[in-house]
Amino acid sequence: MFARIDPAAAVFTLINTFHTSPDRQAAIVESLTRFTATARDLPGFVGTSVHASFDGTRVVNYVQWQTQQHLEEMLAREDARAHIAEVGQLADRVEPIPYRVAFVAAAG
């Protein structure tokens, strides 16, 4: 299942912004992609997307869980803590902020 950008969806959305340098951007994308192979099978996982800025200075990870509790259970895992440490070493700054979808529009 893919992340649902839907104001009516009952999901917990976390958007992580990783500030980095162009020489480390691909490593952050790779780490997020690799960890998703594990996270996608955990209870409550809905979906994720990873976005890399064209200038190489940011990576945005949009991830949804059924509830905040599901996210917290994943974050308590040893492999998750190791992953967070890994991307933390690659990023100059990380901004993990929870959001709710307030509005969505499409063409037409």
C-alpha positions, 0 to 999 in steps of 0.5 A: 500500500502506498502513502495516502495523502487524504485529509479523511484518512485516519493515519499518522503522518511524519515528515522527516527533512534531512539537511545534508551535503550533495556528496551524502544525499544518495547515502541517506536515500539508500539508507531510508530505502533499505530500512523501508524493506524492514519497516514495511512488514511491521504492524501499522505501516501504511507507506512511505516516499523519499524525495531528494532535492535537485541541489543535493542538500535535502532529503524528505521522507514522508511516512505514514503509520496507522497510529502514532503508537505504531510509529513509537513501537517501530522506533523502540526497535534496536534496528530502528535505533541503528538506522536513525543513528546511521542517517543522523551521521549522514545528515547535518540536521534532521527535522522530524515533524508530525503532520495531519493532511489538511488539504489535497487537490488534483488537476481537473 
